[in-house]
């Protein structure tokens, strides 16, 4: 799922997920063709913490 939808699922902003990625916290992003995506399992795992 893209960053916007992942942020919505976590109740955060896309900028927050971007900052978390730089700090190596939060769900692990996956870069595909220059775009950032998140696996649904990662979103669920992080939300349950």
Secondary structure, 3 states (H helix, E strand, C coil): CEHHHHHHHHCCCHHHHHHHHHHCCCCCEEEECCEEEECHHHHHHHHCC
